[in-house]
Amino acid sequence: MKPRLRDARWVIDDGIPITPALEYLMGEPRVLSGRDIDAKAVADAEVLLVRSITRVDPQLLEGSRVRFVGSATAGTDHIDIGALAQMGIAWAAAPGSNALAVVEYVLSAIALSGFLPRVLNGLPVGIVGLGMVGKRLAVRLQQLGCVVRAHDPLVRDWPDNVTRASLDDVLSQPVVSLHANLHCEAPHPSQSFLDLSQAESMAQAAEQRGMGLFLNAARGELLTPEALSRLLASPLTVILDAWPGEPVLSDACLSQVDWVSPHIAGHSLDAKMRGSNMLAQALVRWAGEDSHSLPTDFSVMSAGENTLHARCSGADATHWAADFLVSQGTLAREDARIRAMGSRGVSPDTFDALRKTYQQPSEWSGQAITMPDGTPELRNMAKRLGLSVVE
């Protein structure tokens, strides 16, 4: 028998914001760090809400009273879905909740690395994985007039003006961004798909060009440690938000990587609150409770803060776009923090501390922007970036 949600015992990861929708449903939750959620902590719980740090499997849940597991994340590789089915435990995730945040992270990372002018001028971008994030990124780049080649054998609804290509072809592009979901399912498993052989080909192509850009804002285990070592030793500019062996990052890798952040690409204020609200909706569906009075609206900006202001006098559109993206991004700040705290590499404690103290940004896509001294070219660039220009 399903418990009434307000009467149920809840355990919640402290990285999940308690939005009005969740607060409306719950009684007194037990809030814990994701790494502290263990079998003892969930033994008497009926509702368990986690993020990606907590591994949800029989070792955690066997003998517990848990009847519903929610993950406020897009990915589900930390959840043993098959085991939950066998145990009769319902589950839900938040697919797409952080997609826009990751897209904005990648765009700002391309700008920070200095590659944006070349990308806007025709340097091709290869995208591996056209799920919620990859497809949005491909569309945004295409709106900017960029050349995009992508690989995803599981996608049928292909975006317009994005070239479908083989994996080898996509990995050979001057700019490569990984956005595949992490899984081991045949016939197209993604775990460790980027191995030493693939990395060697990418490195050789970069050596011939004298440059290249590689970004991973998806999952670390998409590539092997050996592949990462080879990429770091190549002329490629390497940007990592996720890496093999995460949360541990050796001093050797930290000293070689160009830009690094502690797996926060999808951690905007909007994305995290969106994920909480998606779990609230899933919970009322599971419990069969009335959802009509469930509060689902949220705002991460107070009145007067939702209009951006741009100074454009004398600016070139491409350089203005690069400056705007860098100013909105958090990668430079996080790279500095991770190097300051991880002078001997990154440990799990350092990684967790960085994530807990991360200053989550608001998403800028769709925001209004005033450009009083902006030329038509600059205004058009702002619109192509996804901003709403106030005339």
N, C-alpha and C positions, 0 to 999 in steps of 0.2 A: 504494500500500500504506500502511495506517495505521500510524504509529509506535507503539511501546509508550510509554504516557504518561510513565513515569519516565525514558525515554531521549530523549524529545522536548525540543526547545528551546522554552522558554516566554518570552513577554513579558507582563508584568502591570502594569496601572495601580496606582500606589501607594495609591490610594484603596480598593482591594479588600482586605479582611482575609483573611489566610491562615488559614482555619479548619482544624481537624484533618482534615476531609474533603479539602480541597485539598492540604494538606501530605502526606497519604497518597499522593496521585497523582503529585506533581511531583518532579522532580530539583532542579536549581539554576535557579530562574527569574531572569530579568532584570527587575527592578522599576524602573519609570520613572514620572515624572509624566505624566498624560494628555496634556498639551500637548507633551511631548517624544517621544511615540510617533509616529515618522515612518517613511517608507519605508526609510530606512537602518537604523533600529532593528529593524524586523521582517523584514528581508531574509532572514535565516537561521532565523527562528522558524517553528515548525510549529503552535504553539498561541498564540493571542493573546486575552487577556482584558482588556476595557476597561470604562470607564464612559462617561457621555454626553458628556464633553468631547472624546473622540477621534472624528473623522469616519472611518468605515470604508468605503472606496470603492476603485475601481480605482487611483486616484492613490496610495493607501497600499499596496495589496497587489500591484499588477502586478509580476511578476518575483520575488515572494517565494516562500518555501516554505510559507507559511501554509496549513493544511488545515482548521483549526477556529477560529472566532471566537466568543467568548462575551462577552456584555454583562451585567454584574451590575446591570442596571437593568430597570425595568418597560417603559419606552419604548424604541422601536427607530427613532425618526426620524433618529438619527445613523448608521444602518447602511443601506447600499445593498443591500437584500436581493436585488433582481433581479440586480445585478452579481455577488453571491456565488454565486447559482445558476448563472450563465453560466460562472463560473470554477471551478465544482465544489468550492466551499468550504462546509463545513457551518457552521451557526451556531445559537446558542441565546441566549435572554435569560432574565430572571427575573421574569415577569409576576406581579404581586401581592405580590412580596417586600416592597415598601415601603408597601403600601396602608394598613395599620393605622397606621403612623407618620404618614402624611399626614392621615388622619382625626383623629388626636389633635392634630396641628398646627392643623387648621382649627377644631376645638372650642375649643382654647386661644386661638386668634386671635379668635374670636367673643367669648369671655369678656374678653380683654384690651381689645377695642374698646368694651366696655360694652354690647354688644347682647344678651348672653345672657339677662338677665331678660325683655327684650321678646320674644325668640324663644321662650322657654319659656311666655310668656304669649299666644302666638298670632301673633306677627309672622312672616309666611311667608318661607320660604327657597327660593330657586330654584337648582337644580343643573343645570349643562350638562355632560352626559357621565355615563353610568351604567356605566362599566367597573368594573375592580377597586376603584378608590378611590371613585368617585361612588356606586356601589351600596352600599358599606359605610357611607359617610357618610349616605346617605339612610336606611338602616335604623337607624343609631345615633340620628339626629335623631328618627325616628319613635318609637323606644323611649322617648325623652324627652318624647313627646307633642307634638312640633313639627309645624307645618303645612309639608309639603314638596311642591313642584312641580318636576318635572324634564323635561328634553328630551334624548332620544337616539334618533334615527331608526333606529339599528342594533340596538337591544336589543328582544328579544321577551319574555324572562323578566323581567317587570316586578315590582318589589318591592310587596308589599301595603301599602296605605294611603299610597302615594306617587302623587300625581296626575300622569298623563301630560299634558303641555302643549306648546304650540308654542314655538319659540325666542323669538319676540317676547314671549310671555306670561311665560316664565321670566325673561327679562332685565328685565322690568318689575317684578319682585318687590323688596321692600325690602332683602332680603339675597340676594346672588348669588355663587355660588362656582363657578369653572371647573374641570372635571375631564375634559375631552375629550382623547383621544389626538390628537397632532399628525400630520396627514397631508393629502395633496392628492388623494386618490382620489375620483373621481366615484361616485355622485351626491351625496355628502354630505361634501365636503372640509371640514376644520376649520381649516386654516391661514387666518389673517386673517378668520375668520368674524365676529369682533366688529370691525366697521369704524367709520368716523366716523359713518355714518348710525345704526347701532345705538347707539353711544355717545351721540349727540345725544338719542335717545329716552330712554335711561337717565338722562341728566343732567336732562332736563326733568321726568321722573317724580320724581327726587330733589328737584328744586327745588319741585315742588308739595307733596311731603311734608315738605320741610325737613330730610330726612335720608335715609340709606341706607348700606349696606355692600357693598363689592365686594372679593372675594378672588380672587387667582390663585395657586394652589399647584400648577399643572400645567405648562404650557409657555408661554414668553413670546410666541411667534409666533402664539398663538391670537388675539391682537388686534394691530391696527396701531399704529404710533407716534402717528398722529393721533388714534386712538380713546383711547389712554391719556392724551394731553394733555387731551382734552375731559373725561374722567372726573376727572382731577386738579383741573380747574378748577371742578368741580361740588360740591354739598354732600355728595357721597358720601364716606364714610370709605373710603380705599383701602389695602388690604393686599396687598403684592406679595412673593411668594417667587420669581417668575419674571416677566420683562418683555421686551418687544420690544427687540432689539438687545443682549440679554444676551451677554457679561458687562458691557458698557459701560452705565452709567446716568449721564445728564447731571446736572450740578449743579442745573439747573432742576427736573428730575423728582424728584431726591432731596430737594430742599427742600419740594416739594409733597406727596409721598406721606406718608401718616400713619404706616404701619409697613412696614418692609422687612427682608427677610432674604436671604442669598446662595444661594438655591435649595437649601435644606437641609431642606425639609419632610419628605422621606422618609428622612432620614439618621439614623435611630435605630441604636443598637448592634445591636438585634435584626434590623432590616431589612437592614443590610449583611451580617451574618453569614448571614442567611437566603438572600440573593442568592448568596453564595459557595457555599453548600451546594447550591443549585439548579444552579449551573454544574458542580459536581463530579458530580452525578447525570447531567447531560447529557453530560459528557465520557466517563463510563464506558459510557453507552449508545452513543455514537458510536464509541468505540474497541473495543467488544465485550468489555470486560474484566469480571472478576468484581466485582460490587458488594456481595457479601454481607458483607464485612469493612470496608466503607467507613464510617468514623465520621460520623454525621450529627447527633448530638445536640450541642447547645451550650447554654451558660448564660452570660448576661451579668451575673448577680448571684451574689455569693458567699453562702454560708449565712448566714441571719439578716437578709439585706437584701431579701428578697422579700416582706416584709409591711410595708405602709404603716400609719402611725399618724395618726389624725386627732383633733384637739381640736375639739369641737363645742359646748361649753357656750354656751347662749344664741343659737346661730346659726340663722338662717333658711335653709331648704333651698336656695332659689335662690341666695342670696348665698354660702352654703357651697360650692355647686357652682362658682360663678364663681371664688371664691378658690382652690379646689382646682385648677381647670383652669389658671389663671394661674400657680400655683406649679409646676405640672408642665411648663409650656411654656417654650420658649427664645426666643420672638419678641422680647420686650422686651430681653433681653440682646443678641441679634443685631442688633436695630435700633440699639442704642447703639454697638455695635462698628463697624457699617458706616458710621455717621455720623462716628465718631471717626477712622476711617481714610480715609473718602471725603469730606473736607471740600470738595473740588472735583469731586465726582461720583465714580463708581466706574470704575476702569480694570480691564483684565484681570488685571494683577498684584495689585491690591487684592482683587479677587474671589477669585482663587485662594488668596491668603494667608488670607482669612477662612474659606474652606472647609477649608483644611488645618489650621487651628487651632480648628475648631469642636468644642466639647465635646458629643459625641453622647450623647443621653439614652437611658435604657432605656424601653421601652414600659410604660405602666401598666395598659392594658386587661387585665382578667382577674386582676390582682394582688389578693391578699388585703389587706384593710384592717380594722384594729380601730377601733371607735368606742365606747369605754366610756361616754361621756356623751352618746351620740347618741340623739335621739328616733326613734320609728318613721318619721316623715317624712324625717328625715335619712338613715336607713339605706336607705329606699326610694329616695331620690335617688341614693345611692351605687351601688345596684344598677342603676338605670336608666342611670347613666353607664357601666356596664360593669365595675364593681368587684365583687369577691367579699367580702362583709361577713362577718367572723368574729364569730359570735354569742357 
